[in-house]
Each structure stands twice: as structure tokens, then as C-alpha cells.
Amino acid sequence: LVKVAALVVLAGFGWEHRRRTVPRLAGGGASARRAFVRLAAAELLLMAGTYGVAVALSRAPLPT
């Protein structure tokens, strides 16, 4: 469930990029770039955490 929730949050980040950040980048400006970098960094951290959860789940022993 944690992995699914993380993937849903990642989809939310993608939607946020489309809705807010990409139009601001089209307008230009340093603040738009900072917003993009900040959101992208948070997205990458969450993605790394999601991969970590996936690896931990693959290493967990099967229930008996």
C-alpha cells in the first residue's frame, strides 16, 4: 500500500508540473526556474523513496 500511495503522489507531482510549473516556465523568469527545480527535486526524492520501498519489499521474506 505504501508503494501505491507513493506512486499516486508522484502522479500528483506530474499533474502539478503540467498545471503550474510548465506554463510559468513558458513565461520565463528566474522564479519559474526555481519553482521547477524545487518541485523536480521533491519529485526525485519521492521517486527514490518509492524505489527503496520496492527494493525492501522484494527482499522481504514470504509469509508462511
PDB file of N, CA, C and O in Angstrom, chain B, residues numbered from 101:
ATOM      1  N   LEU B 101       0.814  -1.197   0.000  1.00  0.00           N
ATOM      2  CA  LEU B 101       0.000   0.000   0.000  1.00  0.00           C
ATOM      3  C   LEU B 101       0.859   1.263   0.000  1.00  0.00           C
ATOM      4  O   LEU B 101       0.486   2.279  -0.587  1.00  0.00           O
ATOM      5  N   VAL B 102       2.012   1.188   0.664  1.00  0.00           N
ATOM      6  CA  VAL B 102       2.911   2.344   0.704  1.00  0.00           C
ATOM      7  C   VAL B 102       3.409   2.662  -0.698  1.00  0.00           C
ATOM      8  O   VAL B 102       3.490   3.825  -1.092  1.00  0.00           O
ATOM      9  N   LYS B 103       3.738   1.626  -1.437  1.00  0.00           N
ATOM     10  CA  LYS B 103       4.243   1.829  -2.803  1.00  0.00           C
ATOM     11  C   LYS B 103       3.161   2.441  -3.694  1.00  0.00           C
ATOM     12  O   LYS B 103       3.448   3.344  -4.480  1.00  0.00           O
ATOM     13  N   VAL B 104       1.953   1.972  -3.582  1.00  0.00           N
ATOM     14  CA  VAL B 104       0.853   2.510  -4.384  1.00  0.00           C
ATOM     15  C   VAL B 104       0.592   3.968  -4.006  1.00  0.00           C
ATOM     16  O   VAL B 104       0.380   4.811  -4.877  1.00  0.00           O
ATOM     17  N   ALA B 105       0.607   4.257  -2.712  1.00  0.00           N
ATOM     18  CA  ALA B 105       0.387   5.636  -2.271  1.00  0.00           C
ATOM     19  C   ALA B 105       1.484   6.552  -2.800  1.00  0.00           C
ATOM     20  O   ALA B 105       1.202   7.670  -3.230  1.00  0.00           O
ATOM     21  N   ALA B 106       2.735   6.089  -2.772  1.00  0.00           N
ATOM     22  CA  ALA B 106       3.844   6.899  -3.283  1.00  0.00           C
ATOM     23  C   ALA B 106       3.683   7.147  -4.783  1.00  0.00           C
ATOM     24  O   ALA B 106       3.967   8.244  -5.264  1.00  0.00           O
ATOM     25  N   LEU B 107       3.235   6.147  -5.514  1.00  0.00           N
ATOM     26  CA  LEU B 107       3.037   6.326  -6.953  1.00  0.00           C
ATOM     27  C   LEU B 107       1.896   7.301  -7.236  1.00  0.00           C
ATOM     28  O   LEU B 107       1.953   8.058  -8.205  1.00  0.00           O
ATOM     29  N   VAL B 108       0.871   7.286  -6.404  1.00  0.00           N
ATOM     30  CA  VAL B 108      -0.222   8.251  -6.564  1.00  0.00           C
ATOM     31  C   VAL B 108       0.287   9.668  -6.305  1.00  0.00           C
ATOM     32  O   VAL B 108      -0.080  10.603  -7.017  1.00  0.00           O
ATOM     33  N   VAL B 109       1.127   9.824  -5.290  1.00  0.00           N
ATOM     34  CA  VAL B 109       1.695  11.138  -5.000  1.00  0.00           C
ATOM     35  C   VAL B 109       2.596  11.582  -6.161  1.00  0.00           C
ATOM     36  O   VAL B 109       2.596  12.759  -6.522  1.00  0.00           O
ATOM     37  N   LEU B 110       3.360  10.658  -6.745  1.00  0.00           N
ATOM     38  CA  LEU B 110       4.181  11.000  -7.904  1.00  0.00           C
ATOM     39  C   LEU B 110       3.320  11.466  -9.073  1.00  0.00           C
ATOM     40  O   LEU B 110       3.687  12.400  -9.787  1.00  0.00           O
ATOM     41  N   ALA B 111       2.184  10.821  -9.266  1.00  0.00           N
ATOM     42  CA  ALA B 111       1.265  11.276 -10.314  1.00  0.00           C
ATOM     43  C   ALA B 111       0.773  12.687 -10.008  1.00  0.00           C
ATOM     44  O   ALA B 111       0.598  13.498 -10.918  1.00  0.00           O
ATOM     45  N   GLY B 112       0.552  12.976  -8.739  1.00  0.00           N
ATOM     46  CA  GLY B 112       0.161  14.329  -8.341  1.00  0.00           C
ATOM     47  C   GLY B 112       1.245  15.348  -8.656  1.00  0.00           C
ATOM     48  O   GLY B 112       0.946  16.460  -9.089  1.00  0.00           O
ATOM     49  N   PHE B 113       2.512  14.973  -8.441  1.00  0.00           N
ATOM     50  CA  PHE B 113       3.612  15.856  -8.802  1.00  0.00           C
ATOM     51  C   PHE B 113       3.607  16.131 -10.310  1.00  0.00           C
ATOM     52  O   PHE B 113       3.806  17.267 -10.740  1.00  0.00           O
ATOM     53  N   GLY B 114       3.380  15.089 -11.103  1.00  0.00           N
ATOM     54  CA  GLY B 114       3.328  15.272 -12.549  1.00  0.00           C
ATOM     55  C   GLY B 114       2.195  16.193 -12.959  1.00  0.00           C
ATOM     56  O   GLY B 114       2.359  17.037 -13.840  1.00  0.00           O
ATOM     57  N   TRP B 115       1.059  16.033 -12.328  1.00  0.00           N
ATOM     58  CA  TRP B 115      -0.089  16.904 -12.626  1.00  0.00           C
ATOM     59  C   TRP B 115       0.230  18.341 -12.242  1.00  0.00           C
ATOM     60  O   TRP B 115      -0.120  19.281 -12.956  1.00  0.00           O
ATOM     61  N   GLU B 116       0.898  18.499 -11.106  1.00  0.00           N
ATOM     62  CA  GLU B 116       1.272  19.842 -10.652  1.00  0.00           C
ATOM     63  C   GLU B 116       2.249  20.496 -11.624  1.00  0.00           C
ATOM     64  O   GLU B 116       2.164  21.694 -11.894  1.00  0.00           O
ATOM     65  N   HIS B 117       3.182  19.691 -12.149  1.00  0.00           N
ATOM     66  CA  HIS B 117       4.100  20.216 -13.172  1.00  0.00           C
ATOM     67  C   HIS B 117       3.321  20.739 -14.371  1.00  0.00           C
ATOM     68  O   HIS B 117       3.576  21.843 -14.851  1.00  0.00           O
ATOM     69  N   ARG B 118       2.386  19.953 -14.844  1.00  0.00           N
ATOM     70  CA  ARG B 118       1.603  20.355 -16.021  1.00  0.00           C
ATOM     71  C   ARG B 118       0.759  21.586 -15.747  1.00  0.00           C
ATOM     72  O   ARG B 118       0.657  22.477 -16.590  1.00  0.00           O
ATOM     73  N   ARG B 119       0.159  21.636 -14.577  1.00  0.00           N
ATOM     74  CA  ARG B 119      -0.798  22.688 -14.270  1.00  0.00           C
ATOM     75  C   ARG B 119      -0.129  24.018 -13.933  1.00  0.00           C
ATOM     76  O   ARG B 119      -0.600  25.072 -14.358  1.00  0.00           O
ATOM     77  N   ARG B 120       0.959  23.978 -13.178  1.00  0.00           N
ATOM     78  CA  ARG B 120       1.557  25.220 -12.692  1.00  0.00           C
ATOM     79  C   ARG B 120       2.920  25.531 -13.285  1.00  0.00           C
ATOM     80  O   ARG B 120       3.139  26.619 -13.819  1.00  0.00           O
ATOM     81  N   THR B 121       3.825  24.584 -13.193  1.00  0.00           N
ATOM     82  CA  THR B 121       5.226  24.879 -13.478  1.00  0.00           C
ATOM     83  C   THR B 121       5.486  25.075 -14.965  1.00  0.00           C
ATOM     84  O   THR B 121       6.184  26.014 -15.347  1.00  0.00           O
ATOM     85  N   VAL B 122       4.943  24.213 -15.803  1.00  0.00           N
ATOM     86  CA  VAL B 122       5.218  24.320 -17.237  1.00  0.00           C
ATOM     87  C   VAL B 122       4.711  25.642 -17.822  1.00  0.00           C
ATOM     88  O   VAL B 122       5.442  26.274 -18.584  1.00  0.00           O
ATOM     89  N   PRO B 123       3.494  26.085 -17.501  1.00  0.00           N
ATOM     90  CA  PRO B 123       3.075  27.397 -18.018  1.00  0.00           C
ATOM     91  C   PRO B 123       3.945  28.548 -17.505  1.00  0.00           C
ATOM     92  O   PRO B 123       4.207  29.501 -18.239  1.00  0.00           O
ATOM     93  N   ARG B 124       4.393  28.463 -16.251  1.00  0.00           N
ATOM     94  CA  ARG B 124       5.270  29.514 -15.722  1.00  0.00           C
ATOM     95  C   ARG B 124       6.621  29.510 -16.426  1.00  0.00           C
ATOM     96  O   ARG B 124       7.206  30.569 -16.654  1.00  0.00           O
ATOM     97  N   LEU B 125       7.119  28.327 -16.771  1.00  0.00           N
ATOM     98  CA  LEU B 125       8.392  28.245 -17.491  1.00  0.00           C
ATOM     99  C   LEU B 125       8.273  28.855 -18.881  1.00  0.00           C
ATOM    100  O   LEU B 125       9.222  29.460 -19.380  1.00  0.00           O
ATOM    101  N   ALA B 126       7.114  28.696 -19.504  1.00  0.00           N
ATOM    102  CA  ALA B 126       6.909  29.277 -20.834  1.00  0.00           C
ATOM    103  C   ALA B 126       7.012  30.797 -20.777  1.00  0.00           C
ATOM    104  O   ALA B 126       7.468  31.430 -21.729  1.00  0.00           O
ATOM    105  N   GLY B 127       6.585  31.382 -19.654  1.00  0.00           N
ATOM    106  CA  GLY B 127       6.678  32.825 -19.477  1.00  0.00           C
ATOM    107  C   GLY B 127       8.088  33.292 -19.175  1.00  0.00           C
ATOM    108  O   GLY B 127       8.419  34.460 -19.376  1.00  0.00           O
ATOM    109  N   GLY B 128       8.922  32.377 -18.691  1.00  0.00           N
ATOM    110  CA  GLY B 128      10.306  32.718 -18.380  1.00  0.00           C
ATOM    111  C   GLY B 128      10.454  33.281 -16.984  1.00  0.00           C
ATOM    112  O   GLY B 128       9.478  33.439 -16.250  1.00  0.00           O
ATOM    113  N   GLY B 129      11.680  33.577 -16.635  1.00  0.00           N
ATOM    114  CA  GLY B 129      11.946  34.168 -15.324  1.00  0.00           C
ATOM    115  C   GLY B 129      12.672  33.217 -14.404  1.00  0.00           C
ATOM    116  O   GLY B 129      12.528  31.998 -14.497  1.00  0.00           O
ATOM    117  N   ALA B 130      13.457  33.797 -13.510  1.00  0.00           N
ATOM    118  CA  ALA B 130      14.250  33.003 -12.578  1.00  0.00           C
ATOM    119  C   ALA B 130      13.368  32.329 -11.530  1.00  0.00           C
ATOM    120  O   ALA B 130      13.667  31.215 -11.099  1.00  0.00           O
ATOM    121  N   SER B 131      12.300  32.979 -11.119  1.00  0.00           N
ATOM    122  CA  SER B 131      11.434  32.370 -10.103  1.00  0.00           C
ATOM    123  C   SER B 131      10.741  31.129 -10.653  1.00  0.00           C
ATOM    124  O   SER B 131      10.499  30.176  -9.913  1.00  0.00           O
ATOM    125  N   ALA B 132      10.423  31.134 -11.929  1.00  0.00           N
ATOM    126  CA  ALA B 132       9.800  29.958 -12.549  1.00  0.00           C
ATOM    127  C   ALA B 132      10.782  28.798 -12.572  1.00  0.00           C
ATOM    128  O   ALA B 132      10.404  27.655 -12.314  1.00  0.00           O
ATOM    129  N   ARG B 133      12.040  29.085 -12.878  1.00  0.00           N
ATOM    130  CA  ARG B 133      13.052  28.026 -12.878  1.00  0.00           C
ATOM    131  C   ARG B 133      13.273  27.470 -11.475  1.00  0.00           C
ATOM    132  O   ARG B 133      13.423  26.261 -11.297  1.00  0.00           O
ATOM    133  N   ARG B 134      13.293  28.360 -10.477  1.00  0.00           N
ATOM    134  CA  ARG B 134      13.464  27.905  -9.096  1.00  0.00           C
ATOM    135  C   ARG B 134      12.304  27.017  -8.670  1.00  0.00           C
ATOM    136  O   ARG B 134      12.509  25.996  -8.012  1.00  0.00           O
ATOM    137  N   ALA B 135      11.096  27.398  -9.039  1.00  0.00           N
ATOM    138  CA  ALA B 135       9.920  26.594  -8.701  1.00  0.00           C
ATOM    139  C   ALA B 135      10.009  25.227  -9.369  1.00  0.00           C
ATOM    140  O   ALA B 135       9.681  24.210  -8.758  1.00  0.00           O
ATOM    141  N   PHE B 136      10.450  25.205 -10.618  1.00  0.00           N
ATOM    142  CA  PHE B 136      10.598  23.937 -11.336  1.00  0.00           C
ATOM    143  C   PHE B 136      11.628  23.051 -10.660  1.00  0.00           C
ATOM    144  O   PHE B 136      11.388  21.862 -10.449  1.00  0.00           O
ATOM    145  N   VAL B 137      12.772  23.624 -10.320  1.00  0.00           N
ATOM    146  CA  VAL B 137      13.847  22.842  -9.697  1.00  0.00           C
ATOM    147  C   VAL B 137      13.401  22.318  -8.339  1.00  0.00           C
ATOM    148  O   VAL B 137      13.688  21.173  -7.992  1.00  0.00           O
ATOM    149  N   ARG B 138      12.705  23.143  -7.571  1.00  0.00           N
ATOM    150  CA  ARG B 138      12.235  22.727  -6.255  1.00  0.00           C
ATOM    151  C   ARG B 138      11.243  21.567  -6.367  1.00  0.00           C
ATOM    152  O   ARG B 138      11.350  20.583  -5.635  1.00  0.00           O
ATOM    153  N   LEU B 139      10.287  21.684  -7.275  1.00  0.00           N
ATOM    154  CA  LEU B 139       9.297  20.626  -7.441  1.00  0.00           C
ATOM    155  C   LEU B 139       9.942  19.367  -8.012  1.00  0.00           C
ATOM    156  O   LEU B 139       9.606  18.258  -7.596  1.00  0.00           O
ATOM    157  N   ALA B 140      10.860  19.526  -8.956  1.00  0.00           N
ATOM    158  CA  ALA B 140      11.536  18.371  -9.536  1.00  0.00           C
ATOM    159  C   ALA B 140      12.402  17.659  -8.499  1.00  0.00           C
ATOM    160  O   ALA B 140      12.461  16.429  -8.490  1.00  0.00           O
ATOM    161  N   ALA B 141      13.073  18.407  -7.630  1.00  0.00           N
ATOM    162  CA  ALA B 141      13.892  17.794  -6.589  1.00  0.00           C
ATOM    163  C   ALA B 141      13.025  16.998  -5.618  1.00  0.00           C
ATOM    164  O   ALA B 141      13.390  15.887  -5.233  1.00  0.00           O
ATOM    165  N   ALA B 142      11.893  17.548  -5.221  1.00  0.00           N
ATOM    166  CA  ALA B 142      10.986  16.826  -4.330  1.00  0.00           C
ATOM    167  C   ALA B 142      10.464  15.565  -5.009  1.00  0.00           C
ATOM    168  O   ALA B 142      10.335  14.517  -4.377  1.00  0.00           O
ATOM    169  N   GLU B 143      10.167  15.675  -6.293  1.00  0.00           N
ATOM    170  CA  GLU B 143       9.683  14.522  -7.037  1.00  0.00           C
ATOM    171  C   GLU B 143      10.750  13.435  -7.113  1.00  0.00           C
ATOM    172  O   GLU B 143      10.443  12.253  -6.958  1.00  0.00           O
ATOM    173  N   LEU B 144      11.990  13.823  -7.347  1.00  0.00           N
ATOM    174  CA  LEU B 144      13.077  12.838  -7.413  1.00  0.00           C
ATOM    175  C   LEU B 144      13.310  12.171  -6.062  1.00  0.00           C
ATOM    176  O   LEU B 144      13.572  10.970  -6.006  1.00  0.00           O
ATOM    177  N   LEU B 145      13.219  12.923  -4.988  1.00  0.00           N
ATOM    178  CA  LEU B 145      13.378  12.327  -3.660  1.00  0.00           C
ATOM    179  C   LEU B 145      12.270  11.318  -3.369  1.00  0.00           C
ATOM    180  O   LEU B 145      12.531  10.240  -2.834  1.00  0.00           O
ATOM    181  N   LEU B 146      11.042  11.668  -3.721  1.00  0.00           N
ATOM    182  CA  LEU B 146       9.939  10.738  -3.518  1.00  0.00           C
ATOM    183  C   LEU B 146      10.097   9.511  -4.403  1.00  0.00           C
ATOM    184  O   LEU B 146       9.790   8.398  -3.974  1.00  0.00           O
ATOM    185  N   MET B 147      10.572   9.695  -5.639  1.00  0.00           N
ATOM    186  CA  MET B 147      10.780   8.571  -6.533  1.00  0.00           C
ATOM    187  C   MET B 147      11.855   7.633  -5.980  1.00  0.00           C
ATOM    188  O   MET B 147      11.708   6.413  -6.048  1.00  0.00           O
ATOM    189  N   ALA B 148      12.927   8.195  -5.438  1.00  0.00           N
ATOM    190  CA  ALA B 148      13.976   7.371  -4.838  1.00  0.00           C
ATOM    191  C   ALA B 148      13.423   6.604  -3.640  1.00  0.00           C
ATOM    192  O   ALA B 148      13.756   5.435  -3.444  1.00  0.00           O
ATOM    193  N   GLY B 149      12.585   7.251  -2.844  1.00  0.00           N
ATOM    194  CA  GLY B 149      11.955   6.559  -1.723  1.00  0.00           C
ATOM    195  C   GLY B 149      11.038   5.436  -2.186  1.00  0.00           C
ATOM    196  O   GLY B 149      10.981   4.375  -1.564  1.00  0.00           O
ATOM    197  N   THR B 150      10.328   5.672  -3.271  1.00  0.00           N
ATOM    198  CA  THR B 150       9.447   4.641  -3.824  1.00  0.00           C
ATOM    199  C   THR B 150      10.254   3.440  -4.290  1.00  0.00           C
ATOM    200  O   THR B 150       9.873   2.297  -4.038  1.00  0.00           O
ATOM    201  N   TYR B 151      11.368   3.694  -4.968  1.00  0.00           N
ATOM    202  CA  TYR B 151      12.246   2.594  -5.376  1.00  0.00           C
ATOM    203  C   TYR B 151      12.803   1.867  -4.164  1.00  0.00           C
ATOM    204  O   TYR B 151      12.926   0.643  -4.174  1.00  0.00           O
ATOM    205  N   GLY B 152      13.138   2.610  -3.125  1.00  0.00           N
ATOM    206  CA  GLY B 152      13.629   1.979  -1.899  1.00  0.00           C
ATOM    207  C   GLY B 152      12.595   1.054  -1.282  1.00  0.00           C
ATOM    208  O   GLY B 152      12.924  -0.043  -0.833  1.00  0.00           O
ATOM    209  N   VAL B 153      11.346   1.496  -1.260  1.00  0.00           N
ATOM    210  CA  VAL B 153      10.263   0.648  -0.741  1.00  0.00           C
ATOM    211  C   VAL B 153      10.116  -0.592  -1.615  1.00  0.00           C
ATOM    212  O   VAL B 153       9.919  -1.689  -1.094  1.00  0.00           O
ATOM    213  N   ALA B 154      10.208  -0.439  -2.926  1.00  0.00           N
ATOM    214  CA  ALA B 154      10.089  -1.578  -3.838  1.00  0.00           C
ATOM    215  C   ALA B 154      11.212  -2.587  -3.591  1.00  0.00           C
ATOM    216  O   ALA B 154      10.973  -3.795  -3.588  1.00  0.00           O
ATOM    217  N   VAL B 155      12.427  -2.097  -3.386  1.00  0.00           N
ATOM    218  CA  VAL B 155      13.551  -2.998  -3.121  1.00  0.00           C
ATOM    219  C   VAL B 155      13.356  -3.704  -1.784  1.00  0.00           C
ATOM    220  O   VAL B 155      13.594  -4.906  -1.674  1.00  0.00           O
ATOM    221  N   ALA B 156      12.924  -2.963  -0.772  1.00  0.00           N
ATOM    222  CA  ALA B 156      12.692  -3.573   0.538  1.00  0.00           C
ATOM    223  C   ALA B 156      11.606  -4.645   0.452  1.00  0.00           C
ATOM    224  O   ALA B 156      11.720  -5.698   1.079  1.00  0.00           O
ATOM    225  N   LEU B 157      10.565  -4.379  -0.317  1.00  0.00           N
ATOM    226  CA  LEU B 157       9.508  -5.377  -0.473  1.00  0.00           C
ATOM    227  C   LEU B 157       9.999  -6.612  -1.222  1.00  0.00           C
ATOM    228  O   LEU B 157       9.566  -7.726  -0.927  1.00  0.00           O
ATOM    229  N   SER B 158      10.887  -6.430  -2.175  1.00  0.00           N
ATOM    230  CA  SER B 158      11.394  -7.579  -2.923  1.00  0.00           C
ATOM    231  C   SER B 158      12.329  -8.430  -2.079  1.00  0.00           C
ATOM    232  O   SER B 158      12.505  -9.616  -2.360  1.00  0.00           O
ATOM    233  N   ARG B 159      12.931  -7.844  -1.050  1.00  0.00           N
ATOM    234  CA  ARG B 159      13.857  -8.579  -0.176  1.00  0.00           C
ATOM    235  C   ARG B 159      13.143  -9.198   1.032  1.00  0.00           C
ATOM    236  O   ARG B 159      13.721 -10.039   1.722  1.00  0.00           O
ATOM    237  N   ALA B 160      11.924  -8.802   1.289  1.00  0.00           N
ATOM    238  CA  ALA B 160      11.193  -9.299   2.453  1.00  0.00           C
ATOM    239  C   ALA B 160      10.854 -10.772   2.249  1.00  0.00           C
ATOM    240  O   ALA B 160      10.517 -11.187   1.140  1.00  0.00           O
ATOM    241  N   PRO B 161      10.943 -11.557   3.316  1.00  0.00           N
ATOM    242  CA  PRO B 161      10.597 -12.977   3.182  1.00  0.00           C
ATOM    243  C   PRO B 161       9.096 -13.157   2.964  1.00  0.00           C
ATOM    244  O   PRO B 161       8.285 -12.352   3.423  1.00  0.00           O
ATOM    245  N   LEU B 162       8.751 -14.214   2.266  1.00  0.00           N
ATOM    246  CA  LEU B 162       7.348 -14.508   2.023  1.00  0.00           C
ATOM    247  C   LEU B 162       6.679 -14.976   3.311  1.00  0.00           C
ATOM    248  O   LEU B 162       7.315 -15.636   4.133  1.00  0.00           O
ATOM    249  N   PRO B 163       5.412 -14.644   3.495  1.00  0.00           N
ATOM    250  CA  PRO B 163       4.718 -15.112   4.700  1.00  0.00           C
ATOM    251  C   PRO B 163       4.553 -16.629   4.657  1.00  0.00           C
ATOM    252  O   PRO B 163       4.389 -17.221   3.591  1.00  0.00           O
ATOM    253  N   THR B 164       4.600 -17.226   5.805  1.00  0.00           N
ATOM    254  CA  THR B 164       4.471 -18.699   5.848  1.00  0.00           C
ATOM    255  C   THR B 164       3.056 -19.122   6.079  1.00  0.00           C
ATOM    256  O   THR B 164       2.773 -20.319   6.143  1.00  0.00           O
TER     257      THR B 164
END
